Amino acid sequence: MESLSFRQRLRAATDPLHRQLEATPFFVALAGGTAPEKEEAAADLRSYAGHLEAMRIIYRALETLRPAPVPFPLPALDEDLAFLGERLPLPGAGGHAPVARVRAQLLAHHLRVLAHRDSRALLGAAYVLEGAGLGARILHPRAVDLLTDSTGDAPGSVGGSRSRVRAASGGRAGGASWLAALASRGTVAWQGVLQELEAAEGDPALEEEITGVARDTFGHLASVARALHPLQDVPERDREGLVVRELNPLAGVHPVPREAEVLDAALRAGERSWAAWPYYEARYGERGRAFTRSDSAWLVTLASLPRERALEQILWLADLLSHRGMPRMLMEEHLRVLHEELSVVEGGEDAWDLLLRAADLLEGRRLAVLSDREIEGVERRFRARVPAEVTRRLPGAGRLLAAALADEADGLPAAVEALETWLANPDLFPEAWVAEVERTIRAVRRRLLTRA
């Protein structure tokens, strides 16, 4: 019996999820299911607008991380949303479909995380999203039905009569330009994806990773679609709770930014901080990544508070995290990254200046105990005395130890123990590494005692 190719195995592994996505109420309705009552039409047009908002977030992320030989027609998405914006009530800060929008942001976040880990795995997402683009030929005329009624000039409802008049020549209705452009985009990019799948064949680990990413992408898309029809909306007063639950179900309810662009910047900052410090993933895993998302979103909101109160809140979080194994130096660096990401958002750098002031305050406390030169010296000595394979897996451990010791000397008695508990665990690290962790702690403590 002839064995299946990787492409065939991938299709078999993802086909049930593909069918689940097509069976979501939004796509059933868009593809020509039962038309809702007339009074529900406006809400359904909002569902379609929410779908376009979500696709803009997701396809922009993939296009940035993995440019296609034929670019996605993203300007058409902007055109469609501008067209719909003239016919729908102004959306809130969360967009026309706030739940779907946050879920789309999380998929974009997931893709950026994958790019940091192994960009080859993004082929799984490209397989799904390029394949979805091929289905635009089917969905485009259905979208035109949605956007035109019997006179061709008023919006209708998802799943309405297929005999409705097309709104523009060539069937390109206003609001359906994205699907029309996808339908006419051709198959060059899709053929490229298939060639890459052939090239990946024979590498079991890579095949497994690509398959996992494809399955995850289908799952995320279905989650977005389930929020679209019937439209999952929430009162403005409940938006913060919604966003926090989507970012991190364990975080409780706390303020988060309402503007999608600001939330995106917070998520990007978290991704950059995690990429800079493999320690995060090694110790805290996906649970820690979820708290990075929610904590970053909360930190952004502090910029609107009075200066002293905001600084107090930031220092409180930095102290709390230090007692959980994350020296304040990590918060200091994260605040600077957060400021960089936010500086490109409308409002400019000055709107987020408080984050830099907090980073400067943390830096001043650290430098009052240990200079950057001393911390780098601890790092060099530590790296020279431990197994190279471990330092490659967990770079910067010496810096973390020195920073925790600086926190301890500045009044955080549990800072070193919280780090040492994990970093000197003989079940996780070789004997030489554990011994050097303990030697480094003793040496730096002695040095600091002589200065007291």
Residue, then its C-alpha position, 0 to 999 in steps of 0.5 A: m500500500e502506497s504511503l501518504s505524503f505529508r500534504q495528505r497526512l496534514r489534510a487528514a489531520t486538519d480536515p475535522l477542524h476545517r469542517q468544524l470551522e465551516a460549520t460555525p453559525f457565522f460561516v453557515a449563514l454567510a454561505g447561504g443558510t437560513a436568513p435571520e429576521k429583518e430586525e436582526a439585519a443590522a446586527d448581522l452586518r456588524s458580524y460581517a464587519g467584525h469578521l473583516e476586522a478580525m481578518r485584518i489583524i490575522y492576515r497582517a500578522l502573517e504577512t509581516l512574519r512570513p511575506a507571501p510571493v503574492p501579497f495579501p490584498l490588505p488595502a481591500l480590507d481597509e476599503d471594505l471597513a471604510f465602506l461599512g463604517e459609513r453604514l453602521p453605527l460607530p463601533g466602540a474601542g473594541g470594534h464591531a465585534p469585541v470578542a472576535r477582535v480580542r480572539a483575533q489579536l490572540l491568534a496574531h500573538h500566537l503567530r508572533v510567538l511561533a516566529h520567535r521559536d521556529s519560523r518554519a512552523l508558520l508554514g502550518a498557519a500559511y497552509v490554513l490561511e492561504g487555503a482559506g483565501l482559495g475559498a473566497r470564490i465561494l464566499h464572495p457572491r454570498a457576501v455581495d448578497l449580504l451587502t445588497d437588498s432587492t434594490g441594490d443599495a441597502p444592507g441586508s442580512v447574513g445568509g439572505s437571498r442569493s438573487r439580490v442585485r449585485a451592487a457594482s460591476g463585475g460583482r464587486a460590491g462595496g464591502a466585498s472587495w477583500l473577498a473579490a481580491l482574494a478570489s482573483r489573487g491566483t494560486v502562486a502563493w498556495q503552490g509555494v506552500l505546497q512546495e514547502l510542505e514537500a520540502a519538509e517531508g521526512d523531518p518528523a519533528l518539523e512535520e509534527e510542529i507544522t501540523g500542530v500549528a495548522r490545527d491550532t490556527f483552525g481552532h483559533l479561527a473557529s473561536v473567532a467565528r463563534a463570537l461573530h454569529p450570533l454576535q457576542d457583544v458586551p456592554e462597554r462597562d464589561r469590556e475590560g473583564l472580557v479582554v482580561r478573560e481572553l488574555n488570561p482566565l487566571a488573572g481576575v478582573h483589572p483594567v486593560p486598554r480599550e484601544a485595539e492598537v494599544l493592546d497589540a503594542a502591549l502583547r508585542a512587548g511581552e513577546r519581545s521580553w520573552a524572546a530576550w529571556p528564555y528563562y521565562e519560558a523555561r521556568y513559567g511556561e504557558r501559564g507565565r506567558a498568559f500573565t505576561r499578556s495580562d500584566s503588560a495590558w494592565l501596565v499600559t493603563l497606569a499611564s493615565l493615573p496620577r504620576e505618584r500613584a502609577l509609580e507606586q503601582i508599578l513598583w508594587l508589581a516589580d517587588l511582587l514579581s521579584h519575590r516570585g523569581m523575576p528580579r526587578m531588572l526584568m521589569e525595568e527592561h520590560l518597561r522600556v520595551l513596552h514604551e518602544e512598542l507604544s511610542v508608535v501608537e497614536g499619541g506618541e512617546d510623551a503619552w507613555d513617558l511614565l513607563l520610562r520614568a518607572a524604568d529609570l527609578l528601578e534602574g537607579r535602585r539597582l545601580a545604587v547596589l551593583s553597577d552594570r559593569e559589576i553585573e556583567g562581570v558576575e555574568r562572565r564569571f558564571r558563564a565561564r565556570v558552568p557547562a556550555e550546553v546549559t548556558r546556551r539553553l538558559p543564557g543570562a543566569g549570572r545577570l539574573l543572580a546579580a540582579a536578585l542580589a541587588d533586590e535583596a540588598d535593596g530591601l527584598p529579602a525573598a528575592v534571591e531565595a525565589l530565584e535560587t529555589w529553581l536555578a539551583n534545583p539538582d533535579l533540573f541542572p547538573e552539579a557544576w551548575v548548582a555549585e556555581v549558583e551557590r558560589t556566586i550568591r555567596a561571593v556577591r553577598r560578601r562583596l556587598l557586606t564589605r560595603a555596608 
